[in-house]
Amino acid sequence: MNNASVLPLRSSQLASYTQSVPCYLCQTVNTFDVEFCTCCSAPMALAHQAKGRKVSPQMVAVVGASAVGKTVYLGMLIDMLTRQQRPLHLLTRGAFSLALQQTTVAALARCEFPPKTPTDPERWNWVHGQIRQARKRQPTELILCDMAGDALMTEVDHPHSYRVIRQFLQRSAAAIVLIDAMEISEGSRRQDFFAMKLLSYLSELETDVPGWSQRPVALVLTKADQCEECLANAAGFARTHAVGLWQHCRERFCRHQFFAASVAGACAWRESATEGRRQVPLRIEPRGIIEPLEWLLAQRLGARG
Amino acid sequence: MEPFAHWIALGAIGWLGVLSMAAGAWLNNPPLMASGGIGASYALIEIANRFAAAPAGRRRVRAAPAPPVAAAHRSIDPSDSGALVEQMLSQDRYALLLRPQVVETLTHDQFLRAKQALEQAMALVGEARVTLEAAGLSQGGVIHVEPFYLDRFTVTNRQFYEFVAAEAYRQPALWETSIWPAVAEMIDSTGAAGPRWWREGCFEPGQDSLPVVGICWHEAAAYARWAGKRLPSDAEWVRAAAYPDNSPGNRPRPYPWGDAMEAGRANLWGSGLGRVAAVDQFSEGATPNGICQLIGNVWQWTSGNFRGTGLEAEDDRSAPWSLPSPWKNIRGGAFDTYFDSQATCQFVSGEDPRRRRRNIGFRCAIGVCDLVPEVCT
């Protein structure tokens, strides 16, 4: 006599565990339901989305020191690209791609800067989107990540501290390096040194051909609203105020260009009882946000993402 | 320009010389070769000299456009009061003529013309109680506004040119004494007195009707003083923008035309223009009494000191600002204002009164009480 047994539904799920999904960054094999890679902490959603696509998304690294404005820059860039139609238009993929845009835009609309990005990679915001260009038939798939500046600095000073950063930078096809124009104009060398360390780190990464010396690098001077000299001539400003960085780029990167960008029209400091002294944007007037990405897309992004 | 026949002659000499040289070489005739060489050399040297000559004689030079003629540039007899009145009307300084101290010197016709100029250029805004949402106001944010006139358009390049041409930058009475040393630094891109991006004391051709930008708060205040007006207070500006009707109990609107941003009514980032527009564009965003571009195109300086944007949380509103000196308020948003919520009638931003931005302009106001009563009848 056969005893009919009803297998619980969960068994089908158990069967799915036999299916492995490689991480999009480090290729480590993970189970299908893992949210973050067990090795490098990159979101597995990237692997799920990239699976089955004819063209692999390319990664663009947006890097810079702590408090240089990576979150604000990236959030505004995404929002502006989704709002406009020409010359570039971005269509985000996956709900996770909207988190950065939502957080940044909500804060800036209230005349606040978004909170500092945590150093835990599992709390970073990732963006996967499809960029349509007016003169190109084929859209470009891009992956961007808002990484914590402190984590970047730690990885640069102590390689392999953050595997996700190392993997991401190795596989990125291009980079946008943010530098605080205000600090440079005030004579501080912190931005200069960090950028040079970061670029040295990039150029010495073990990568697939072509190496970082051949990949396009956009150097963006942020907070240019407080330093209008760099808006007029970003390269000239860098040559005058960040000589070491300027020389470093000339010698190590054959495809690089300086840009100036600002998001706030004006900023002021405020003493708050609850949060202490903090900087407040008095209005949002984006300038030079899209041009670096436009330039990068105009270059041949040869490295595999 | 050299006559065309000269070029023909030089060309002919040159070719004959070359042919003579060739013939002499073929016929083994040195004198023929030598004469041919001399002729060719002469032609080449003459051609080279004419190319190296002054360009005006040979190249087409595009003449620089002549600067507009300002009323101040026309010479008038100082004792001719009629000509002086005409000059002031040309300079849009009608408000000075309508002051009680001055109007008695005008003829009836001159008074009517000044009054007409006022009514064309400015709109009457009635009295009201206005709620200001910016932080730090001791009155609880409700202010009584007396009736006043407000410019229908922001001050244009053409209007400001009259101010520059009248050498107002050299008239100390128009400037606050604390700012006198800094007036010398208010120069354009060529070093002449004037707005930041002008050249040689004048705006770029074709930009007559654009709002003047690249001027600091002090320049705006000096112009207003020169024109017999003043900068509007924040309460006056909000009264004109947010309270279009004078009926009691009327609630303020976020925008002059209603409760929601509508495409085509204001020049903001979303409109896609990406630059300043002429002051009479986007007329669909005007108030019912004909004041244009209160929202969008350029921010407008007001007379108030910056205390907050109005977006702060309630318990944050009293938090002090760390500013090196008092900043001034700007209102209305500009062509590059990204968020519609930062271009409402109540939103206010701040700026250093010495900064000369590409997106900040101004408009002027004058109280009804400052004019002769006959103006309003």
Interface residues (C-beta under 8 A of the other chain):
Chain A: M76 R83 Q84 L108 A109 R110 C111 G265 A266 A268 W269 R270 E271 S272 A273 T274 R277 L282 R283 I284 E285 P286 R287
Chain B: W269 G270 G272 T309 L311 E312 D315 D316 A319 P320 W321 S322 L323 W327 A334 D336 T337 Y338 F339 S341 Q342 S349 G350 E351 D352 R355 R357 N359
